[in-house]
Structures are given as C-alpha cells and as structure tokens.
C-alpha cells in the first residue's frame, strides 16, 4: 500500500489548541515503509505516514527505571509531580507541532499531543535527563545517549547500525535523543520537522514528530484505548512502560502540566525516605514511622515537659537553658522557672518553688537572658527581667 501523502504545513500554524482526548494504541506488526519528508527549508518538512506499522521498536525498555524517571521517585511519585516538574517551552511547542502535522498527515490517526508528551516525559524528562537542557531551538544539550545495548544490565543486544553517526558508538547501538530512538529505527522514521536542514534525533522538534509518525503508522485510531495501547507497545515492548505512558498522558490531557523555561536541566526528584522506591517496603514503613514521630509537636508546660525545664540546671546551661528551646511553651512563670533552673544550677524547671535552691540573677544576667527570649517573641522583656530577679 502506498504511503499517505501530507500537504504542506506553514510554521505560522504550528501551535494548535490542546485536545483533551488521550490515545491508546492498535495495529498488528507488519513490514514498514520508509518515512520520507516533503517541504523546503523555509516551511519545514512534512512527513509521510507509512500505511503499515514499523516492525521494530522505536525505543528499548531495560529492566531498570526508564531514563526520564528518577529511580527514587518511581512511577507513582513521577505522576504526582507532573505539574511541578514542568515542560520546557520548546518541548511543549514540539509536541503540539507534532499533533498538528500528524493531524494533517493522517486525520484518522487522531494523535493527541499529551500522548507524545508522555513518551517524552518517560524517555528523557522532556529532553533534560542526564544533566541536559533544552535550548530555544529545541535541541538537548550536550546530548542524550543511552547505555550500550550490549545485552547486559537488562538491555537488548543490538550491534552498531549507524557507524556511530547518531550515538557516537561504533560497536553497539545506544538510544539517542529526547525520544530515545534506536539509531536503526531513526534512520527509517527520522524527519526534519523544523526545516533547519537536518534530521536530528537530539532536536525535540524532529524527534517528537518522528514519534508521531511511528505511532500513526498503520491503521490505528489513537483516540481509542486499544489503538493507543497497541501503538505505544510497538514503540517500547513493555507492559509497565505502556501503563506509565498512558497514565501520564491522561494527566496531561486533564491539564496537569505547566510550562517551564528553556535552558535549564532538572535535578533528581528528591523524596522522603518513606517514598523512596529504591528501598524495600519494610524500610519505607520504618521510615514513615520515624517521620511521623519526628513531626509530632512537643507539648509545653511545667516541670517535666519540654519547654518547661527538664534539663537539669548546670548540665548544659549555655545550650539548653532549662528546656527553653524545647517544644511548646507554658506560661511566663513556667518559662522563667526553666531558664532559672538551667542558668543557676536548679534541678527543677517549670513554676518556681520557694524551696528550690535558686540563686538570684543580677540585673545584667536577667536582662541578657530575657533579651534573647524577647527577640524570639517569647516574652515581654520588662516582665521577664522582673521575674528573674525575684
């Protein structure tokens, strides 16, 4: 069957309104045709969509966490942080451009940009994995290169297919660019989407449109769950990968995303130990318990409660004056008692008792102590000085 020809696309129509439909995938594996492009350097390339689906994956899922997902955060935390993570402006434009191009190339495909964006999130965090950033031209810099596909570390075994042209490796293939294309597949599906004269897998414009061509190849309708699921499964033959991409796409379609600036790489997602997916379930439960205990507020009061003077006076008078730096606060008398106990050697905090062996403070000592408390907005300075000098 002949490839479906696209009409020319003008750059002025690059940004299309966001659609809220999220795709799914469908089409059997058969022989694929070579993706080509028409157009010129001014208007950019308009790709042809092969009538048959590609018979080799676009990317390869390893046994480890996908490149764009921080291993500590894991899939669950990655989904919950979509809005705060942000999509670089150049990447967001590229996803929407791909939707527009594929809409003109094959209206029956119904490819929504959130689906392409979800793949970009999982594969490379929108072109920012490994210390990369996306510049204004949409190019990941210094470049995204996967690990050697030599059969180790849970990878497929794929010998060099591009003489190192795309992946800088003349021995083994490596997935390249923000959409993590295998060089052999890129040679079939790569397009010059932005008309700069180059089919560059590191350019999110070219890569996103190429991903759209790959997904739309064949007869699948990506506005259906079955159609989208089948196409993404061809893109990367992993059920877990497919589930994650669809979940992220659904959230993007609901508006769970923000646009961020170009030119910035992202640091690893920091999580609490109770959410650290690299720990065992038992370790996370223990961490959760510890975090809960640490977050409990201490109660104030007198005598034996923190903030009321539990530290024996004279033991650490300089650093812990009678527990005045403890949790909650009691009344003025309670705090004063604690301070006095800490500074003068008394063993009892809280409300002062006439039987306590407390030595009176000089005015200078009392003023210095109360000034520190007053600055912390804990006490009224004159009242504090008067009480300490009694």
C-alpha positions as CSV (number, residue, x, y, z in Angstrom):
1,X,0.0,0.0,0.0
2,X,1.2,3.5,-0.8
3,X,2.2,5.9,2.0
4,X,-0.3,8.6,2.8
5,X,0.9,12.0,1.5
6,X,0.8,15.1,3.6
7,X,0.0,18.6,2.5
8,X,2.5,21.5,3.2
9,X,2.4,22.9,6.7
10,X,3.2,26.5,7.4
11,X,5.1,27.5,10.6
12,X,2.5,30.1,11.4
13,X,0.1,27.3,12.2
14,X,2.4,25.4,14.5
15,X,0.6,26.0,17.8
16,X,-2.8,24.2,17.9
17,X,-5.4,24.2,20.6
18,X,-4.9,21.5,23.2
19,X,-7.0,18.4,22.8
20,X,-8.3,16.6,25.8
21,X,-8.5,13.2,24.2
22,X,-5.8,10.8,25.2
23,X,-4.9,8.0,22.8
24,X,-4.5,4.3,23.1
25,X,-2.9,2.0,20.5
26,X,-3.7,-0.6,17.9
27,X,-2.3,-2.3,14.8
28,X,-0.6,-5.5,14.1
29,X,3.1,-5.7,13.3
30,X,3.9,-5.9,9.6
31,X,6.5,-4.7,7.2
32,X,7.0,-0.9,7.4
33,X,7.7,1.7,4.7
34,X,10.4,4.2,4.9
35,X,9.3,7.6,6.3
36,X,10.0,10.4,3.9
37,X,9.5,14.2,4.0
38,X,8.4,16.9,1.7
39,X,8.8,20.6,2.0
40,X,11.6,23.1,1.9
41,X,14.0,24.9,4.3
42,X,11.5,27.7,4.8
43,X,8.4,25.8,5.7
44,X,9.9,22.7,7.3
45,X,9.5,19.1,6.4
46,X,6.1,17.5,6.3
47,X,6.4,13.7,6.8
48,X,4.6,10.9,5.1
49,X,2.9,8.3,7.3
50,X,3.6,4.7,6.3
51,X,0.5,2.7,5.6
52,X,2.0,-0.2,7.6
53,X,3.3,-0.1,11.1
54,X,7.0,-0.3,11.7
55,X,8.2,-3.8,12.6
56,X,10.9,-2.8,15.0
57,X,10.6,-0.8,18.3
58,X,11.4,2.9,18.4
59,X,13.0,2.6,21.9
60,X,14.0,-0.3,24.2
61,X,12.9,-0.6,27.8
62,X,15.5,-2.0,30.1
63,X,14.9,-3.8,33.4
64,X,15.7,-0.6,35.2
65,X,13.7,2.6,35.7
66,X,13.1,4.5,32.4
67,X,15.7,7.1,31.6
68,X,13.4,10.1,32.3
69,X,12.1,8.8,35.7
70,X,14.1,9.3,38.8
71,X,14.6,5.9,40.5
72,X,14.0,7.3,44.0
73,X,10.7,8.8,43.0
74,X,9.5,5.8,41.0
75,X,6.5,5.8,38.7
76,X,3.9,6.9,41.4
77,X,5.8,9.9,42.5
78,X,6.7,10.9,39.0
79,X,3.0,11.1,38.1
80,X,2.2,13.0,41.3
81,X,4.8,15.7,40.4
82,X,3.8,16.4,36.8
83,X,2.7,19.9,37.4
84,X,5.7,20.9,39.5
85,X,8.1,19.2,37.1
86,X,7.2,21.4,34.2
87,X,7.6,21.0,30.4
88,X,10.2,23.3,28.7
89,X,8.6,25.8,26.3
90,X,10.4,24.4,23.3
91,X,9.4,20.8,24.1
92,X,5.7,21.8,24.6
93,X,5.7,23.6,21.2
94,X,7.3,20.5,19.6
95,X,4.6,18.2,21.0
96,X,1.8,20.4,19.8
97,X,3.5,20.9,16.4
98,X,3.7,17.1,16.0
99,X,0.0,16.8,16.8
100,X,-0.8,19.4,14.1
101,X,1.5,17.8,11.5
102,X,0.1,14.3,12.1
103,X,-3.5,15.7,12.1
104,X,-2.8,16.9,8.5
105,X,-0.9,13.7,7.6
106,X,-3.4,11.2,8.8
107,X,-6.7,12.6,10.2
108,X,-7.8,9.1,11.0
109,X,-4.9,8.6,13.5
110,X,-6.3,11.2,15.9
111,X,-2.9,11.6,17.6
112,X,-3.1,13.9,20.7
113,X,-0.1,15.8,21.9
114,X,-0.4,14.6,25.5
115,X,0.5,11.1,24.3
116,X,3.7,12.2,22.6
117,X,4.5,14.4,25.7
118,X,4.0,11.4,28.0
119,X,6.6,9.4,26.0
120,X,8.9,12.4,26.2
121,X,8.5,12.5,30.0
122,X,9.2,8.9,30.4
123,X,12.1,8.7,28.0
124,X,14.0,11.8,28.9
125,X,12.0,14.2,31.1
126,X,11.3,16.2,28.0
127,X,14.9,16.3,26.9
128,X,16.5,17.1,30.3
129,X,17.8,13.8,31.6
130,X,21.5,13.3,32.4
131,X,22.2,17.0,33.0
132,X,20.9,18.0,29.6
133,X,18.9,21.2,29.0
134,X,16.6,22.1,26.0
135,X,17.7,25.3,24.2
136,X,15.4,27.7,22.4
137,X,15.9,25.7,19.2
138,X,14.6,22.5,20.9
139,X,18.0,20.7,21.0
140,X,19.0,18.7,24.0
141,X,22.5,19.9,25.1
142,X,25.1,18.4,25.4
143,X,23.1,15.4,24.1
144,X,21.2,12.4,25.4
145,X,22.8,8.9,24.8
146,X,21.6,5.7,26.4
147,X,23.7,2.9,27.7
148,X,25.3,0.5,25.2
149,X,22.7,-2.1,24.0
150,X,25.1,-4.9,24.6
151,X,22.8,-7.4,26.3
152,X,24.0,-6.5,29.8
153,X,22.1,-4.6,32.5
154,X,18.8,-5.9,31.2
155,X,19.3,-4.3,27.7
156,X,18.6,-5.7,24.3
157,X,21.7,-6.8,22.3
158,X,21.9,-4.5,19.2
159,X,25.2,-4.2,17.4
160,X,26.1,-0.9,15.8
161,X,23.8,0.1,12.9
162,X,24.9,3.7,12.2
163,X,28.7,3.6,12.4
164,X,28.4,5.9,15.5
165,X,26.8,8.7,13.4
166,X,24.0,9.3,15.9
167,X,25.1,7.7,19.1
168,X,28.9,8.1,19.0
169,X,29.4,4.4,19.4
170,X,30.8,2.3,16.6
171,X,30.4,-1.0,18.4
172,X,26.9,-1.0,20.0
173,X,23.8,0.9,19.4
174,X,22.6,3.4,22.0
175,X,19.2,5.0,22.3
176,X,19.5,8.7,21.3
177,X,17.8,12.0,21.9
178,X,14.7,13.1,24.0
179,X,12.5,10.4,22.5
180,X,15.3,7.7,22.8
181,X,15.2,6.3,19.3
182,X,17.4,3.4,18.4
183,X,19.6,4.5,15.5
184,X,18.3,1.8,13.2
185,X,14.7,3.0,13.7
186,X,15.7,6.6,13.5
187,X,17.1,6.0,10.0
188,X,13.6,4.9,9.0
189,X,11.4,7.3,10.8
190,X,13.5,10.5,11.3
191,X,12.2,13.7,9.8
192,X,13.3,17.4,9.6
193,X,10.2,18.8,11.3
194,X,11.5,22.4,11.8
195,X,13.1,22.9,8.4
196,X,16.7,23.5,9.6
197,X,18.1,21.1,7.0
198,X,18.9,18.3,9.5
199,X,17.1,15.2,10.8
200,X,18.5,15.4,14.3
201,X,17.3,12.9,17.0
202,X,18.6,15.4,19.7
203,X,16.2,18.0,18.4
204,X,12.8,17.7,20.1
205,X,11.0,19.1,17.1
206,X,12.3,16.4,14.8
207,X,12.1,13.7,17.5
208,X,8.5,14.4,18.6
209,X,7.2,14.4,15.0
210,X,9.1,11.2,14.2
211,X,7.5,9.7,17.3
212,X,4.1,10.8,15.9
213,X,4.9,9.2,12.5
214,X,5.9,6.0,14.3
215,X,2.7,5.9,16.4
216,X,0.4,6.7,13.5
217,X,1.9,4.2,11.0
218,X,-0.7,1.6,10.1
219,X,-4.4,1.9,10.7
220,X,-4.8,2.6,14.4
221,X,-7.1,5.2,15.9
222,X,-5.2,6.7,18.8
223,X,-8.3,8.3,20.3
224,X,-9.3,4.8,21.4
225,X,-7.6,3.0,24.3
226,X,-7.0,-0.1,22.3
227,X,-5.5,1.8,19.4
228,X,-3.2,3.9,21.6
229,X,-2.1,0.9,23.8
230,X,-1.1,-1.1,20.7
231,X,0.9,1.7,19.2
232,X,2.8,2.6,22.4
233,X,3.5,-1.1,22.9
234,X,5.2,-1.2,19.5
235,X,7.1,1.9,20.5
236,X,8.5,0.1,23.5
237,X,7.7,-3.5,24.1
238,X,7.0,-3.3,27.9
239,X,3.6,-3.5,29.6
240,X,4.8,-1.4,32.5
241,X,6.1,1.2,30.1
242,X,2.8,1.4,28.3
243,X,0.8,1.7,31.5
244,X,3.0,4.5,32.7
245,X,2.9,6.5,29.4
246,X,-0.9,6.2,29.3
247,X,-1.3,7.3,32.9
248,X,0.9,10.4,32.3
249,X,-0.9,11.2,29.1
250,X,-4.2,11.1,30.8
251,X,-3.0,13.6,33.4
252,X,-1.6,15.9,30.8
253,X,-4.9,15.8,28.9
254,X,-6.6,16.9,32.2
255,X,-4.3,20.0,32.3
256,X,-1.8,18.6,34.9
257,X,1.2,20.3,33.4
258,X,3.0,23.6,33.5
259,X,5.3,25.3,31.0
260,X,8.9,25.9,32.2
261,X,11.8,27.9,30.8
262,X,14.2,26.5,28.3
263,X,17.9,26.2,29.1
264,X,17.6,24.5,32.5
265,X,18.3,21.0,33.4
266,X,16.4,19.4,36.2
267,X,17.9,17.9,39.4
268,X,16.8,14.5,40.6
269,X,13.4,14.4,42.3
270,X,14.0,14.4,46.0
271,X,11.7,12.3,48.1
272,X,11.4,11.4,51.7
273,X,12.7,8.0,52.7
274,X,9.2,6.8,53.2
275,X,8.6,7.4,49.5
276,X,12.0,6.3,48.2
277,X,11.2,3.5,45.8
278,X,14.7,2.2,45.9
279,X,14.1,1.0,49.5
280,X,12.2,-2.1,50.4
281,X,8.6,-1.9,51.6
282,X,9.8,-2.7,55.2
283,X,12.4,0.1,55.1
284,X,9.8,2.6,53.8
285,X,7.3,1.6,56.6
286,X,10.0,2.1,59.2
287,X,11.0,5.5,57.7
288,X,7.3,6.5,57.7
289,X,7.0,5.7,61.3
290,X,10.2,7.7,62.2
291,X,9.0,10.6,60.1
292,X,5.6,10.6,61.9
293,X,7.2,10.5,65.3
294,X,9.6,13.4,64.4
295,X,6.7,15.5,63.1
296,X,4.7,15.3,66.3
297,X,4.7,18.7,68.1
298,X,6.1,18.7,71.6
299,X,3.8,19.9,74.4
300,X,4.7,22.8,76.6
301,X,4.1,23.1,80.3
302,X,6.0,23.0,83.5
303,X,8.2,20.6,85.4
304,X,8.9,17.5,83.2
305,X,7.6,18.7,79.9
306,X,9.9,20.1,77.1
307,X,9.9,23.8,77.1
308,X,9.3,23.7,80.8
309,X,12.8,22.9,82.1
310,X,13.5,19.2,82.0
311,X,17.3,19.6,81.6
312,X,19.0,19.6,85.0
313,X,20.4,23.1,85.6
314,X,24.1,23.3,85.3
315,X,24.4,20.3,82.9
316,X,24.2,22.3,79.7
317,X,23.3,25.8,80.8
318,X,24.7,27.5,77.7
319,X,22.9,25.4,75.1
320,X,19.7,24.3,76.8
321,X,18.6,26.8,79.4
322,X,16.1,24.7,81.3
323,X,14.5,23.4,78.2
324,X,13.5,26.8,76.9
325,X,14.4,25.7,73.4
326,X,12.1,22.7,73.7
327,X,8.7,22.2,72.1
328,X,5.6,24.0,73.2
329,X,5.6,26.9,75.6
330,X,3.9,27.1,79.0
331,X,3.1,30.4,80.8
332,X,5.6,33.1,81.7
333,X,6.3,31.6,85.1
334,X,6.9,28.2,83.6
335,X,9.5,29.5,81.1
336,X,11.1,31.7,83.7
337,X,11.4,28.7,86.0
338,X,13.0,26.7,83.3
339,X,15.5,29.4,82.5
340,X,16.4,29.9,86.1
341,X,16.8,26.2,86.6
342,X,19.2,26.0,83.6
343,X,21.3,29.0,84.4
344,X,21.7,28.7,88.2
345,X,22.0,25.0,88.8
346,X,18.5,24.3,89.9
347,X,17.2,20.8,89.1
348,X,13.5,21.7,88.8
349,X,12.1,23.6,85.8
350,X,8.6,24.9,85.5
351,X,6.9,27.1,88.1
352,X,9.4,28.4,90.7
353,X,9.1,27.0,94.1
354,X,10.4,28.7,97.3
355,X,12.2,25.5,98.3
356,X,14.3,25.4,95.1
357,X,18.0,26.3,95.7
358,X,17.8,29.1,93.2
359,X,20.3,31.9,93.3
360,X,19.1,35.4,92.3
361,X,20.3,36.7,88.9
362,X,21.9,40.1,88.7
363,X,20.0,42.6,86.5
364,X,22.6,42.2,83.8
365,X,22.3,38.4,83.7
366,X,18.5,38.6,83.8
367,X,18.4,41.3,81.1
368,X,20.7,39.3,78.8
369,X,18.7,36.1,79.2
370,X,15.3,37.8,78.7
371,X,16.5,39.8,75.8
372,X,17.3,36.6,73.9
373,X,13.8,35.3,74.7
374,X,12.1,38.7,73.8
375,X,13.9,38.7,70.5
376,X,12.3,35.4,69.8
377,X,8.9,37.0,70.7
378,X,8.5,34.6,73.6
379,X,8.2,37.0,76.5
380,X,7.6,40.6,77.5
381,X,11.1,41.9,78.3
382,X,10.3,44.0,81.4
383,X,8.1,41.3,82.9
384,X,10.8,38.7,82.3
385,X,13.6,40.7,83.9
386,X,11.4,41.4,87.0
387,X,10.6,37.8,87.4
388,X,14.2,36.5,87.1
389,X,15.4,39.0,89.7
390,X,12.9,37.9,92.3
